[in-house]
């Protein structure tokens, strides 16, 4: 799966990444790239992180399975994310405009909070993952089963990629 990540948006939603960013922008970017590189190793997915131009545009390596793009002075990271979004991709951002542009392009829009929660859960050692027996028994359902909305199913499908080790 191909992931497009709104870099500063995600950094500022995670306390541990935001703390690194307060040290320096570069430290925050490197911490995010390390986190995504770990996720890429576990899932086999490709991650593209887009930051607002700090280096005059262009891209640079971000670690295993992670590509970093800096927007140029003429455009924002939001415009780059909208341009790069395509069917089969997942766009991670809390910015509504970016999410709408991703949906128009056929990509799945996922909030930064939901993405970070799934990354944390997937990166835990297997011994720490909750067992199915630990969950309370489900109540018997009455009536017809109800499906989640199409967008929610697409987001869940994209997030499951992070849970599968390869």
C-alpha positions as CSV (number, residue, x, y, z in Angstrom):
1,X,0.0,0.0,0.0
2,X,1.1,3.5,-0.7
3,X,0.8,6.1,2.2
4,X,1.0,9.8,1.7
5,X,1.7,11.5,5.1
6,X,1.2,15.2,5.9
7,X,4.5,15.5,7.8
8,X,4.1,18.5,10.1
9,X,0.4,17.7,10.7
10,X,1.3,14.2,12.0
11,X,4.3,15.5,14.0
12,X,2.2,18.0,15.9
13,X,-0.5,15.4,16.7
14,X,2.0,13.0,18.5
15,X,3.4,14.3,21.8
16,X,6.7,12.4,21.5
17,X,7.2,13.8,17.9
18,X,6.2,17.3,18.9
19,X,8.7,17.2,21.8
20,X,11.4,16.4,19.3
21,X,10.2,19.1,16.9
22,X,10.6,21.7,19.8
23,X,14.3,20.8,19.8
24,X,14.6,21.5,16.1
25,X,12.5,21.0,13.0
26,X,15.1,18.5,11.7
27,X,14.9,16.4,14.9
28,X,11.1,16.2,14.5
29,X,11.3,15.2,10.9
30,X,13.9,12.6,11.6
31,X,11.8,11.1,14.5
32,X,8.8,10.8,12.2
33,X,10.9,9.2,9.4
34,X,12.3,6.6,12.0
35,X,8.7,5.8,13.1
36,X,7.5,5.4,9.5
37,X,10.6,3.4,8.6
38,X,9.8,0.9,11.3
39,X,6.2,0.7,10.0
40,X,7.5,0.1,6.5
41,X,9.7,-2.8,7.7
42,X,6.8,-4.4,9.5
43,X,4.1,-3.9,6.8
44,X,6.0,-3.8,3.6
45,X,4.2,-0.6,2.6
46,X,5.7,2.5,1.0
47,X,5.5,5.9,2.9
48,X,5.9,9.3,1.3
49,X,6.1,12.2,3.8
50,X,5.4,15.7,2.5
51,X,6.8,18.7,4.4
52,X,6.3,22.4,3.6
53,X,9.3,23.6,1.7
54,X,12.4,24.1,3.8
55,X,14.9,22.9,1.3
56,X,13.6,24.7,-1.8
57,X,11.5,21.8,-3.1
58,X,12.6,18.3,-4.0
59,X,12.9,15.0,-2.2
60,X,15.4,13.2,0.0
61,X,15.7,9.7,1.4
62,X,13.9,9.2,4.7
63,X,15.0,5.6,5.6
64,X,13.8,2.2,4.6
65,X,10.5,2.5,2.7
66,X,10.2,6.2,3.4
67,X,10.5,9.0,0.8
68,X,10.6,12.6,1.9
69,X,9.3,15.4,-0.3
70,X,9.7,19.1,0.4
71,X,7.2,21.4,-1.3
72,X,8.6,24.3,-3.3
73,X,8.3,27.9,-2.4
74,X,5.4,28.3,-4.9
75,X,3.2,25.6,-3.3
76,X,2.3,24.1,0.1
77,X,2.6,20.5,1.3
78,X,-1.2,20.4,1.0
79,X,-1.0,21.0,-2.7
80,X,1.7,18.4,-3.1
81,X,-0.5,15.8,-1.2
82,X,-3.5,16.6,-3.4
83,X,-1.4,16.2,-6.5
84,X,0.2,12.9,-5.4
85,X,-3.1,11.4,-4.2
86,X,-4.4,8.6,-6.4
87,X,-6.7,5.6,-6.2
88,X,-5.2,2.9,-4.0
89,X,-3.3,5.4,-1.8
90,X,-4.0,6.4,1.7
91,X,-3.6,10.1,2.7
92,X,-2.9,10.8,6.4
93,X,-3.8,14.3,7.5
94,X,-6.2,16.1,9.9
95,X,-6.6,18.9,7.4
96,X,-10.1,18.7,5.9
97,X,-9.1,20.3,2.6
98,X,-6.4,17.6,2.1
99,X,-8.9,14.9,3.0
100,X,-11.4,16.2,0.5
101,X,-8.8,16.4,-2.2
102,X,-7.7,12.8,-1.4
103,X,-11.3,11.6,-1.6
104,X,-11.8,13.4,-5.0
105,X,-8.7,11.6,-6.3
106,X,-9.9,8.2,-5.2
107,X,-7.5,7.9,-2.2
108,X,-8.6,6.9,1.3
109,X,-8.3,9.8,3.8
110,X,-7.2,8.8,7.3
111,X,-6.9,11.1,10.3
112,X,-3.4,11.6,11.9
113,X,-4.8,10.5,15.3
114,X,-6.2,7.2,13.9
115,X,-3.0,6.6,12.0
116,X,-0.7,7.2,15.0
117,X,-2.9,5.0,17.2
118,X,-2.6,2.1,14.7
119,X,1.2,2.6,14.4
120,X,1.6,2.4,18.1
121,X,-0.5,-0.7,18.3
122,X,1.3,-2.4,15.4
123,X,4.8,-1.6,16.8
124,X,4.1,-3.2,20.2
125,X,5.7,-6.6,20.7
126,X,3.4,-9.5,20.2
127,X,3.3,-10.4,23.9
128,X,1.7,-7.0,24.7
129,X,-1.1,-7.3,22.1
130,X,-4.4,-8.0,23.8
131,X,-5.8,-11.5,23.4
132,X,-9.3,-12.1,22.0
133,X,-10.2,-13.7,25.4
134,X,-9.5,-10.5,27.2
135,X,-12.4,-8.7,25.5
136,X,-15.9,-9.0,27.0
137,X,-18.3,-11.3,25.2
138,X,-20.3,-9.5,22.5
139,X,-24.1,-9.2,23.0
140,X,-26.1,-11.2,20.5
141,X,-27.2,-8.9,17.7
142,X,-30.8,-8.2,16.9
143,X,-32.1,-7.5,13.5
144,X,-30.1,-7.2,10.3
145,X,-26.4,-6.5,10.6
146,X,-25.4,-2.9,9.7
147,X,-22.4,-2.2,7.5
148,X,-20.0,0.6,8.3
149,X,-20.0,3.5,5.8
150,X,-18.0,3.0,2.7
151,X,-15.3,5.5,3.8
152,X,-15.0,3.9,7.2
153,X,-14.5,0.4,5.6
154,X,-11.9,1.8,3.2
155,X,-10.0,3.5,6.1
156,X,-10.1,0.3,8.1
157,X,-8.9,-1.7,5.1
158,X,-5.9,0.7,4.7
159,X,-5.1,0.6,8.4
160,X,-5.1,-3.2,8.5
161,X,-2.0,-3.1,6.3
162,X,-0.1,-1.7,9.3
163,X,-1.1,-4.7,11.4
164,X,0.1,-7.4,9.0
165,X,3.8,-8.3,9.4
166,X,5.5,-9.3,6.2
